Amino acid sequence: MARLRPVRHEDTLTLVEHLDELRTRIIVSVAAFGVAFGLCFWQNHEILKLLNDPLPAGREPITLGVTEPFMTTLTVCAYSALLVALPIVLYQVYAFVLPAFSQTERRIAMPLLLMIPALFIAGVVFVYLFVLTPAVKFLLNFNDNQFNVQVRARDYYSFVTLTLLAMGIVFQIPMGILAATRLGITTPKKLREGRRYAYLAIAVVAALLPSVDPISMLIEMVPLLVLFELSIVLASLLGTPGGRTAPSTAPPEGSSQATGG
């Protein structure tokens, strides 16, 4: 197994060395996920309790099969372990691609890569604190006098985990916008001019998230709109490749140069 050592921008590695390093970093990421899974399975009762808190008082998820409690617990622990191991996995990805960056590019890339897990966790926390409870309440009470409403564990935990993961991914809006501006695909000026279309797109994204009720949609739109506006500010501060043009030394059209003689 290759030793995990920092590789400088000037270093030259063979294809075999690159593949060996990639294999080692994949093993480290898998090991981190394994350790996180063990911790989550050890504390699975606390994790399930946290996920059950948005349910109305007196309601508990039910299971309909012999293996369902065990398999559902494993699935929930796997999702939780992925969240816990995410910073280590992202660092391994960053360390592998780091040699391709110049010193200047590293100074730009490092804070952006640190923002990815921070924004993901912020999205998960926001949904858990402000979205899940009203969403679950609305959905369970909708036409409840027409149905014998029971909460199946597998379906409920799938709904909760998908909602958490979806919002964590959607909270990456600043990263997508910053990447687009750095690549020259768009500019802060164009983003400001197309603001109303962006707001419409955000409303569509909020409607497509797993929490389908209108109350949750409105709650989810607020941070997405704030993140979009924040992204424009950050893109303006960082600038775009197209904005760094060298000043022209050619004389203006129509002007003449005085010549000695």
C-alpha positions as CSV (number, residue, x, y, z in Angstrom):
1,M,0.0,0.0,0.0
2,A,1.3,3.5,-0.9
3,R,2.2,5.8,1.9
4,L,-0.1,8.8,2.0
5,R,2.4,11.7,1.6
6,P,1.8,15.2,0.2
7,V,2.6,15.5,-3.5
8,R,3.9,18.8,-4.7
9,H,2.8,20.5,-7.9
10,E,6.3,20.0,-9.4
11,D,6.5,16.3,-8.6
12,T,6.2,13.8,-11.5
13,L,4.4,10.5,-10.8
14,T,4.1,7.5,-13.0
15,L,0.7,6.1,-13.9
16,V,1.3,3.1,-11.5
17,E,2.1,5.5,-8.7
18,H,-1.1,7.5,-9.3
19,L,-3.2,4.4,-9.3
20,D,-1.4,3.2,-6.1
21,E,-2.2,6.5,-4.4
22,L,-5.8,6.3,-5.6
23,R,-6.2,2.8,-4.3
24,T,-4.8,3.8,-0.9
25,R,-7.1,6.8,-0.6
26,I,-10.1,4.7,-1.5
27,I,-9.1,2.2,1.2
28,V,-8.8,5.0,3.7
29,S,-12.2,6.4,2.8
30,V,-13.8,2.9,3.0
31,A,-12.1,2.4,6.4
32,A,-13.5,5.7,7.6
33,F,-17.0,4.7,6.5
34,G,-16.6,1.4,8.3
35,V,-15.5,3.0,11.6
36,A,-18.4,5.5,11.3
37,F,-20.8,2.7,10.6
38,G,-19.7,0.8,13.6
39,L,-20.2,3.9,15.8
40,C,-23.6,4.6,14.3
41,F,-24.7,1.0,14.8
42,W,-23.5,1.2,18.4
43,Q,-25.7,4.3,18.9
44,N,-28.5,3.2,16.6
45,H,-31.1,3.7,19.3
46,E,-30.2,7.4,19.7
47,I,-30.2,7.9,15.9
48,L,-33.6,6.3,15.6
49,K,-34.9,8.4,18.5
50,L,-33.7,11.6,16.7
51,L,-35.4,10.5,13.5
52,N,-38.6,9.7,15.4
53,D,-38.8,13.1,17.1
54,P,-40.6,14.8,14.2
55,L,-43.5,12.3,14.5
56,P,-46.5,13.5,16.5
57,A,-46.7,12.5,20.1
58,G,-47.9,8.9,20.5
59,R,-47.0,7.7,17.0
60,E,-44.3,5.1,16.4
61,P,-43.1,3.5,13.2
62,I,-44.4,0.0,12.6
63,T,-42.8,-2.9,10.9
64,L,-44.5,-5.6,8.8
65,G,-41.8,-8.3,8.4
66,V,-39.5,-10.4,10.5
67,T,-36.3,-8.9,9.1
68,E,-37.6,-5.4,8.6
69,P,-36.4,-3.9,12.0
70,F,-32.9,-5.2,11.4
71,M,-32.6,-4.2,7.8
72,T,-34.1,-0.8,8.4
73,T,-31.7,-0.1,11.3
74,L,-28.8,-1.1,9.0
75,T,-30.0,1.3,6.3
76,V,-30.4,4.2,8.7
77,C,-26.9,3.5,10.2
78,A,-25.4,3.4,6.7
79,Y,-26.9,6.9,5.8
80,S,-25.7,8.3,9.1
81,A,-22.2,6.8,8.6
82,L,-22.0,8.4,5.2
83,L,-22.7,11.8,6.8
84,V,-20.1,11.3,9.6
85,A,-17.4,10.0,7.2
86,L,-18.1,12.7,4.6
87,P,-15.3,15.2,5.7
88,I,-12.6,12.4,5.5
89,V,-13.8,11.2,2.1
90,L,-13.8,14.8,0.8
91,Y,-10.3,15.4,2.1
92,Q,-9.1,12.2,0.4
93,V,-10.5,13.5,-2.9
94,Y,-8.9,16.9,-2.4
95,A,-5.5,15.4,-1.5
96,F,-5.6,13.3,-4.6
97,V,-6.3,16.2,-7.0
98,L,-4.2,18.7,-5.1
99,P,-1.0,18.2,-7.2
100,A,-2.8,19.4,-10.3
101,F,-3.4,22.8,-8.7
102,S,-0.9,25.6,-8.7
103,Q,-0.1,27.5,-5.5
104,T,-2.6,30.2,-6.4
105,E,-5.3,27.7,-7.4
106,R,-4.8,25.9,-4.1
107,R,-5.5,29.1,-2.1
108,I,-8.8,29.4,-4.0
109,A,-9.7,25.8,-4.0
110,M,-9.1,25.1,-0.3
111,P,-11.8,27.4,1.2
112,L,-14.3,26.2,-1.5
113,L,-13.7,22.6,-0.6
114,L,-14.1,23.3,3.1
115,M,-17.4,24.9,2.2
116,I,-18.8,21.6,0.7
117,P,-19.2,19.6,4.0
118,A,-20.1,22.8,5.9
119,L,-23.0,23.6,3.5
120,F,-24.1,19.9,3.4
121,I,-24.3,19.8,7.2
122,A,-26.0,23.2,7.3
123,G,-28.7,21.8,4.9
124,V,-29.2,18.7,7.0
125,V,-29.5,20.6,10.2
126,F,-31.9,23.2,8.7
127,V,-34.2,20.5,7.4
128,Y,-34.2,18.6,10.7
129,L,-34.9,21.7,12.8
130,F,-37.4,23.6,10.6
131,V,-38.8,21.4,7.9
132,L,-39.4,17.8,9.0
133,T,-41.8,18.5,11.9
134,P,-44.3,20.7,9.9
135,A,-43.9,18.4,6.8
136,V,-44.7,15.2,8.8
137,K,-47.6,16.9,10.6
138,F,-49.1,18.1,7.4
139,L,-48.8,14.8,5.5
140,L,-50.1,12.6,8.4
141,N,-53.1,14.9,9.0
142,F,-54.0,15.3,5.4
143,N,-57.4,13.5,4.9
144,D,-56.7,11.5,8.1
145,N,-60.4,11.0,8.6
146,Q,-60.5,9.0,5.3
147,F,-57.6,6.7,6.1
148,N,-56.3,4.5,8.8
149,V,-52.9,6.2,8.9
150,Q,-50.0,4.1,10.0
151,V,-46.3,5.0,9.8
152,R,-44.3,2.1,8.3
153,A,-40.7,2.3,9.6
154,R,-39.0,1.6,6.2
155,D,-41.0,4.2,4.3
156,Y,-40.7,6.8,7.1
157,Y,-36.9,6.5,7.5
158,S,-36.5,6.5,3.7
159,F,-38.5,9.7,3.5
160,V,-36.5,11.4,6.3
161,T,-33.1,10.4,5.0
162,L,-33.9,11.3,1.4
163,T,-35.2,14.7,2.6
164,L,-32.0,15.3,4.6
165,L,-29.7,14.2,1.9
166,A,-31.6,16.1,-0.8
167,M,-31.4,19.4,1.1
168,G,-27.8,18.9,1.9
169,I,-27.1,18.5,-1.8
170,V,-29.3,21.5,-2.8
171,F,-27.4,23.6,-0.2
172,Q,-24.4,23.3,-2.6
173,I,-25.8,26.1,-4.8
174,P,-22.9,28.4,-3.9
175,M,-20.4,25.8,-5.0
176,G,-22.1,25.3,-8.3
177,I,-22.4,29.1,-9.0
178,L,-18.8,29.7,-8.0
179,A,-17.5,26.9,-10.2
180,A,-19.5,28.2,-13.1
181,T,-18.1,31.7,-12.7
182,R,-14.5,30.5,-12.2
183,L,-14.9,28.4,-15.4
184,G,-16.2,31.4,-17.3
185,I,-19.6,29.9,-18.0
186,T,-21.4,32.8,-16.5
187,T,-20.7,36.1,-14.7
188,P,-22.1,37.8,-11.6
189,K,-23.6,40.5,-13.9
190,K,-25.5,37.8,-15.8
191,L,-26.6,36.2,-12.6
192,R,-28.1,39.5,-11.3
193,E,-29.8,40.1,-14.6
194,G,-31.4,36.6,-14.6
195,R,-32.4,36.7,-10.9
196,R,-36.1,36.3,-11.6
197,Y,-35.5,33.1,-13.6
198,A,-33.2,31.8,-10.8
199,Y,-36.0,32.4,-8.3
200,L,-38.4,30.4,-10.4
201,A,-35.8,27.6,-10.7
202,I,-35.4,27.6,-6.9
203,A,-39.2,27.3,-6.5
204,V,-39.2,24.3,-8.8
205,V,-36.4,22.7,-6.9
206,A,-38.1,23.2,-3.6
207,A,-41.3,21.7,-5.0
208,L,-39.4,18.6,-6.2
209,L,-37.8,17.9,-2.9
210,P,-39.2,14.9,-1.0
211,S,-41.2,17.0,1.5
212,V,-44.1,17.7,-0.9
213,D,-46.3,19.9,1.2
214,P,-46.6,23.7,0.4
215,I,-45.6,24.7,3.9
216,S,-42.2,22.9,3.7
217,M,-41.7,24.2,0.2
218,L,-42.0,27.8,1.3
219,I,-39.7,27.1,4.3
220,E,-37.1,25.5,2.1
221,M,-37.1,28.3,-0.4
222,V,-35.9,30.9,2.1
223,P,-32.4,29.6,2.7
224,L,-32.0,28.7,-1.0
225,L,-32.8,32.3,-2.0
226,V,-30.3,33.5,0.6
227,L,-27.7,31.1,-0.7
228,F,-28.2,32.3,-4.2
229,E,-27.7,35.9,-3.3
230,L,-24.7,35.1,-1.2
231,S,-23.3,33.2,-4.2
232,I,-23.5,36.3,-6.3
233,V,-21.6,38.3,-3.7
234,L,-18.9,35.6,-3.4
235,A,-18.5,35.3,-7.2
236,S,-18.1,39.1,-7.4
237,L,-15.4,39.1,-4.7
238,L,-13.5,36.2,-6.3
239,G,-13.8,37.5,-9.8
240,T,-13.9,35.5,-13.1
241,P,-11.1,34.4,-15.4
242,G,-12.7,36.5,-18.2
243,G,-12.4,39.6,-15.9
244,R,-8.6,39.5,-15.8
245,T,-7.7,41.0,-19.1
246,A,-4.5,42.8,-19.7
247,P,-4.7,46.5,-20.4
248,S,-4.5,47.3,-24.1
249,T,-1.5,49.3,-25.3
250,A,-2.8,50.0,-28.8
251,P,-3.7,53.6,-29.6
252,P,-7.5,54.4,-30.0
253,E,-8.9,54.0,-33.4
254,G,-8.6,57.1,-35.5
255,S,-5.8,58.6,-33.5
256,S,-2.4,59.3,-35.0
257,Q,1.0,59.1,-33.5
258,A,3.4,62.0,-33.8
259,T,6.6,61.0,-35.5
260,G,9.8,62.8,-35.3
261,G,11.5,63.8,-38.3
